[in-house]
């Protein structure tokens, strides 16, 4: 029996109406303000939708883990995001989600990931060779754009081997970026749909989705017709069989899961790497420690799977980056039935926003939360951290299936890039947040990039 005894603080609807466009563009300042004045759980409106917002780790653990069966993805995710990406692990719920998770999970076991490390290192090395030639002609570039290119190449090779050439890669990247903007508009400003339809924007976005369908279905068709074995994730998906029927996935299921892996497998890592390079450029002492660790662990070698546990400080830099700039900055859920947490009633059908960015920046759980300090994530400093005070990959049964893939990839990329290049922020630019489905730097991160000079004795400076 529910024993709700507390009243949820709330933001009056009139306070959201007069700045509805600002909130739609960037909800983070509004959510931060609500958290500051009302506490770590409150109700508000985001566009026309009434929501409960929380950044409290205890409440978040209840929703994602302890009573997770009562909380499903919201209609916004299922209908808006699902209409573009398909019905894959990111957008489905219930028995079908569990069935798909069990089928796909073996592809992300550490033993399987160890086989993909060579793809990560090879693509990163090729990218560095190309970047060397580029910066000799023009040292200025946007590292967000560069990291998008690199992580897209890695996930393409891991998923499809050699199926997408550079032209198709760039095209799919363009399409995904535009579809993400459409998804966010529909999530935050659904009342704009009639105008978007009349103006031809909806038809434009639909044509982009069909274009990606043609590309991915074409790869699946070609693969099914071939008898050769490929050491990639698509082969694993095609050859996987459901325990109850012994059958494999049909082409639509393969398309949907492939699209989820493409989007989730490059966007989040690219954002985190761009933010990491920005932060490192502002903290030369961190950069020096990273170089010393790479020199000690790797020498002049390319990173291997067995090196990754020893690149501990590199991992801490990535973890601290994802604390300050979590790629998945918010999670939404809908309550299937009435619930109660710490005396607060959670009504049936209510939308909950689990404010990851707010939790990661809360002074309740982090000392000097706005300061970049990778030492927070040393083993000794993590002992007293509450559960779910840090959850960049979500949590509970729906913990991101690709979390280890992403962490290994980012360790390899950072260790390789920093040994070969220096990155200095171009003066006068604005670094700002752009919270779309993932948290991007709004104007990119414009850097001057140069080959790192080798001093006498082989030391990097």
C-alpha positions in Angstrom: 0.0 0.0 0.0 1.3 3.5 -0.9 2.1 5.8 2.0 2.8 9.1 0.2 3.0 11.9 2.7 4.9 14.6 1.0 3.8 17.2 -1.6 6.1 17.6 -4.6 7.4 21.2 -5.0 6.4 22.6 -8.4 7.3 25.3 -11.0 4.1 27.2 -12.0 3.2 26.8 -15.6 3.3 30.5 -16.2 7.0 30.5 -15.4 7.7 28.1 -18.3 5.3 29.7 -20.8 7.1 33.0 -21.1 10.4 31.3 -21.8 9.2 28.3 -23.7 11.6 28.8 -26.6 14.6 29.2 -24.4 13.7 26.0 -22.5 13.2 24.2 -25.8 16.6 25.3 -27.0 18.5 24.4 -23.8 16.5 23.0 -20.8 19.6 22.6 -18.6 19.6 26.2 -17.1 15.9 25.9 -16.3 16.3 22.5 -14.7 19.4 23.7 -12.7 17.3 26.6 -11.5 14.5 24.4 -10.4 16.9 22.1 -8.6 18.6 25.0 -6.8 15.3 26.5 -5.5 13.0 23.6 -5.1 15.4 20.7 -4.3 16.3 17.4 -6.0 12.7 16.5 -6.9 10.0 18.8 -8.3 7.3 19.0 -10.9 7.3 21.3 -13.9 6.2 21.6 -17.5 8.6 21.0 -20.5 6.6 22.3 -23.4 3.0 21.0 -23.0 4.0 18.0 -20.8 3.9 17.9 -17.0 6.9 16.1 -15.7 8.6 15.1 -12.4 12.3 16.1 -12.4 14.8 14.4 -10.0 18.5 14.4 -9.5 18.4 12.5 -6.3 20.5 9.3 -6.5 18.3 7.4 -4.1 15.2 8.2 -6.2 17.0 7.5 -9.5 18.1 4.1 -8.2 14.5 3.3 -7.2 13.3 4.1 -10.7 16.1 2.5 -12.8 16.9 -0.5 -10.6 14.8 -1.3 -7.5 11.4 -0.9 -9.1 12.5 -0.8 -12.8 9.6 -3.0 -14.0 7.2 -0.1 -13.2 9.0 2.3 -15.4 9.1 2.2 -19.2 10.5 4.5 -21.8 8.2 7.4 -22.5 6.0 7.8 -25.6 8.4 10.5 -26.7 11.2 8.0 -27.0 9.0 5.2 -28.4 7.1 7.2 -30.9 9.4 10.1 -31.9 12.8 8.5 -31.6 11.5 5.1 -32.5 9.9 6.4 -35.7 13.4 7.5 -36.9 15.8 4.8 -35.4 13.4 1.9 -35.3 12.3 -0.5 -32.5 15.7 -1.5 -31.1 17.2 -1.8 -27.7 17.1 1.9 -27.1 13.4 2.4 -27.8 11.6 -0.8 -26.7 10.4 -2.2 -23.4 9.0 -5.2 -21.7 9.4 -8.8 -22.9 10.6 -7.9 -26.4 13.4 -5.7 -24.9 14.5 -8.6 -22.7 14.4 -11.0 -25.6 16.6 -8.6 -27.7 18.9 -7.8 -24.9 19.7 -11.5 -24.2 20.2 -12.1 -27.9 22.6 -9.2 -28.4 24.4 -9.1 -25.1 27.1 -11.7 -26.1 28.4 -9.4 -28.7 29.5 -7.0 -26.0 31.2 -9.5 -23.6 34.7 -8.5 -22.8 36.1 -11.5 -24.7 34.3 -10.3 -27.8 35.3 -6.7 -27.3 38.9 -7.8 -27.1 38.6 -9.0 -30.7 37.4 -5.5 -31.7 40.3 -3.6 -30.1 42.4 -4.2 -33.3 39.7 -2.3 -35.3 39.8 0.6 -32.8 43.6 0.9 -32.9 43.8 0.4 -36.7 41.2 3.1 -37.4 42.7 5.5 -34.9 46.2 5.0 -36.4 44.9 5.6 -39.9 43.0 8.7 -38.7 46.2 10.0 -37.1 48.1 9.6 -40.3 45.5 11.5 -42.2 45.4 14.2 -39.5 49.2 14.6 -39.8 48.8 15.5 -43.4 45.9 17.8 -42.8 47.5 19.9 -40.0 50.6 20.4 -42.1 48.4 22.4 -44.4 45.8 23.8 -42.0 46.2 23.3 -38.2 42.8 24.8 -37.3 39.8 22.5 -37.0 36.8 21.5 -34.9 37.6 18.5 -32.8 34.0 17.6 -32.4 33.7 17.2 -36.2 37.0 15.2 -36.1 35.9 12.9 -33.3 32.5 12.3 -35.0 34.4 11.2 -38.1 36.8 8.9 -36.1 34.1 7.3 -33.9 31.8 6.8 -36.9 34.7 5.0 -38.7 35.3 2.8 -35.7 31.6 1.8 -35.2 31.2 1.3 -39.0 34.1 -1.2 -39.1 33.0 -2.9 -35.9 29.5 -3.3 -37.2 29.8 -3.6 -40.9 33.5 -4.3 -41.6 34.1 -2.5 -44.9 30.5 -1.9 -46.1 30.4 1.9 -45.9 32.9 4.0 -47.8 33.8 7.5 -46.8 31.2 9.2 -48.9 28.4 7.0 -47.4 29.9 7.5 -43.9 29.7 11.3 -44.3 26.2 11.1 -45.7 24.9 8.9 -42.8 26.5 11.2 -40.3 24.7 14.2 -41.9 21.4 12.3 -41.8 21.7 11.3 -38.2 22.6 14.8 -37.1 19.5 16.2 -38.9 17.1 13.5 -37.6 18.3 14.2 -34.1 17.3 17.8 -34.4 13.9 16.7 -35.7 13.5 14.3 -32.7 14.3 17.1 -30.2 11.9 19.5 -31.8 9.1 17.0 -31.7 10.0 16.1 -28.0 10.1 19.7 -26.8 7.8 21.5 -29.2 5.3 19.0 -30.6 2.9 21.9 -31.3 5.2 22.9 -34.2 4.3 19.7 -36.1 1.5 21.2 -38.3 3.9 24.0 -39.4 6.7 21.5 -40.1 4.3 19.4 -42.2 3.1 22.4 -44.2 6.6 23.7 -44.8 7.8 20.3 -46.1 10.2 19.7 -43.3 8.4 16.4 -42.2 8.7 15.1 -45.7 12.3 16.1 -45.8 13.1 14.2 -42.6 11.2 11.2 -43.9 13.2 11.2 -47.0 16.4 11.2 -44.9 15.2 8.2 -42.9 14.3 6.3 -46.1 17.8 7.0 -47.4 19.4 5.4 -44.3 17.0 2.5 -44.6 18.2 1.9 -48.2 21.8 1.9 -47.1 21.4 -0.4 -44.1 19.0 -2.8 -45.8 21.3 -3.0 -48.8 24.2 -4.0 -46.5 22.0 -6.6 -44.8 20.8 -8.0 -48.1 24.4 -8.3 -49.4 25.6 -9.9 -46.3 22.8 -12.5 -46.3 23.7 -13.4 -49.9 27.4 -14.0 -49.1 28.7 -17.1 -47.6 31.9 -15.6 -46.2 32.2 -15.1 -42.4 32.9 -11.6 -41.1 34.3 -10.9 -37.7 31.9 -8.0 -37.0 28.8 -7.2 -35.0 26.5 -7.6 -38.0 27.6 -11.2 -38.5 27.0 -11.8 -34.8 23.5 -10.3 -35.1 22.7 -12.3 -38.2 23.9 -15.6 -36.7 22.3 -15.1 -33.3 19.3 -17.3 -32.5 16.4 -16.9 -30.0 16.5 -19.6 -27.3 12.8 -20.4 -27.6 12.4 -20.7 -31.3 15.9 -21.2 -32.7 15.2 -18.5 -35.3 17.2 -15.5 -36.1 16.2 -11.8 -36.5 14.4 -10.7 -39.6 15.7 -7.9 -41.8 13.7 -5.2 -40.1 15.0 -6.3 -36.7 18.5 -6.3 -38.0 18.0 -2.8 -39.5 16.6 -1.4 -36.2 19.3 -2.8 -34.0 22.0 -1.7 -36.5 20.7 1.9 -36.5 20.7 2.0 -32.7 24.3 0.7 -32.6 25.3 3.3 -35.3 23.8 6.2 -33.4 24.7 5.2 -29.8 28.0 3.8 -30.8 29.6 7.0 -32.2 27.6 10.0 -31.1 28.2 9.6 -27.3 31.9 8.7 -27.6 32.5 11.6 -30.1 31.0 14.1 -27.7 32.9 12.8 -24.7 36.2 12.9 -26.6 35.6 16.4 -27.9 34.8 17.6 -24.3 37.8 15.7 -23.0 40.2 17.4 -25.5 38.7 20.8 -24.5 39.2 20.1 -20.8 42.8 18.7 -21.3 43.7 21.8 -23.3 42.8 23.9 -20.2 44.7 21.8 -17.8 48.4 21.2 -18.8 49.1 19.2 -15.6 46.5 16.7 -16.6 47.9 16.4 -20.1 51.4 15.8 -18.7 50.1 13.0 -16.5 48.4 11.4 -19.4 51.6 11.5 -21.5 53.6 10.0 -18.6 51.1 7.2 -18.2 51.1 6.4 -21.9 54.9 6.4 -22.0 55.1 4.1 -19.0 52.4 1.6 -20.1 52.8 1.7 -23.9 56.3 3.0 -24.7 56.1 3.3 -28.5 53.6 0.5 -28.9 50.0 0.7 -30.1 47.6 0.1 -27.3 46.5 -3.5 -26.8 43.5 -5.0 -24.9 45.8 -6.0 -22.0 47.1 -2.4 -21.7 43.7 -0.9 -21.0 43.5 -1.7 -17.2 46.9 0.0 -16.8 45.8 3.2 -18.5 44.0 4.0 -15.3 44.5 7.8 -15.3 43.4 8.0 -18.9 40.2 6.2 -17.8 39.8 8.7 -14.9 40.0 11.6 -17.3 37.3 10.1 -19.4 35.1 9.5 -16.3 35.6 13.0 -15.0 34.8 14.4 -18.5 31.5 12.4 -18.5 30.7 13.7 -15.1 31.0 17.3 -16.2 29.6 16.7 -19.7 27.5 13.5 -19.6 26.8 12.5 -23.2 23.4 11.1 -22.2 22.5 14.1 -20.0 18.9 13.1 -19.1 16.8 9.9 -19.0 13.0 9.7 -19.2 10.6 7.1 -17.9 6.8 6.7 -17.6 5.2 5.2 -14.5 3.0 2.2 -15.4 1.3 2.2 -12.0 1.1 4.5 -9.0 4.3 4.4 -7.0 5.9 6.1 -4.0 9.5 7.1 -3.3 10.6 8.6 0.0 7.1 9.8 0.8 6.4 11.4 -2.6 3.6 10.0 -4.8 4.5 9.1 -8.4 1.2 8.9 -10.3 0.5 6.4 -13.0 1.3 7.7 -16.5 3.5 10.4 -15.1 6.7 11.2 -17.1 9.9 11.3 -15.0 13.1 13.1 -16.0 16.2 11.7 -14.4 18.5 14.7 -14.6 21.9 13.1 -15.0 23.6 16.5 -15.6 22.1 17.8 -12.3 23.2 14.8 -10.3 26.8 15.0 -11.7 27.0 18.7 -10.8 25.4 18.5 -7.3 27.5 19.9 -4.4 25.7 17.3 -2.2 27.7 14.5 -3.8 30.7 16.3 -5.3 33.2 18.6 -3.7 33.8 21.7 -6.0 31.5 20.1 -8.7 32.4 22.6 -11.4 36.1 21.8 -11.1 37.8 19.4 -13.5 39.5 16.9 -11.3 40.2 13.3 -12.6 41.5 12.3 -9.2 37.9 12.0 -8.1 37.8 8.7 -9.8 40.8 7.1 -8.2 39.8 3.9 -6.4 40.3 5.5 -2.9 38.2 8.5 -3.7 35.2 6.5 -5.0 34.7 4.6 -1.8 32.1 7.0 -0.3 30.3 8.0 -3.4 26.6 7.1 -3.2 25.1 4.7 -5.8 23.8 6.6 -8.8 25.6 9.8 -7.9 27.5 9.0 -11.2 25.6 7.2 -13.9 26.7 8.3 -17.4 25.6 5.0 -18.9 22.3 4.8 -17.1 21.8 1.9 -14.7 19.8 -1.1 -13.6 18.9 -3.8 -16.1 19.0 -1.2 -18.9 22.6 -0.2 -18.3 24.0 0.8 -21.7 25.0 -2.4 -23.5 28.0 -0.7 -25.1 29.5 1.0 -22.0 32.7 -1.1 -22.1 33.0 -0.7 -25.9 32.8 3.1 -25.4 35.3 3.3 -22.5 37.8 1.1 -24.3 37.5 3.1 -27.5 38.0 6.4 -25.7 41.0 5.2 -23.8 42.6 4.0 -27.1 41.8 7.3 -28.9 43.0 9.6 -26.2 46.2 7.7 -25.5 47.0 7.6 -29.3 46.0 11.2 -30.2 47.8 12.9 -27.3 51.1 11.1 -28.0 51.1 12.4 -31.5 49.4 15.8 -31.4 49.0 18.9 -29.2 45.6 20.6 -29.0 45.2 24.3 -28.1 41.9 26.1 -27.9 41.5 28.9 -30.4 41.1 32.2 -28.6 37.8 34.1 -28.4 35.4 31.3 -29.0 32.4 30.4 -26.9 32.0 27.0 -25.4 28.4 26.4 -24.7 26.0 23.4 -24.1 23.7 22.1 -26.8 21.6 19.4 -25.2 20.0 17.4 -28.0 19.5 13.7 -27.6 23.2 13.8 -26.5 25.1 16.8 -24.9 27.1 18.5 -27.7 29.3 21.6 -27.6 27.0 24.1 -29.4 29.6 25.7 -31.6 32.0 22.8 -31.7 35.4 23.0 -30.2 37.8 24.9 -32.5 41.4 23.9 -31.9 44.8 24.5 -33.3 46.4 21.1 -33.8 50.1 20.4 -34.2 52.3 17.4 -34.3 53.9 16.8 -30.9 57.6 17.5 -30.9 59.9 14.7 -29.8 62.7 15.9 -27.6 66.2 14.3 -27.3 65.9 10.8 -25.7 62.4 10.2 -27.2 60.5 12.1 -24.6 57.3 13.8 -25.8 56.9 17.5 -25.0 
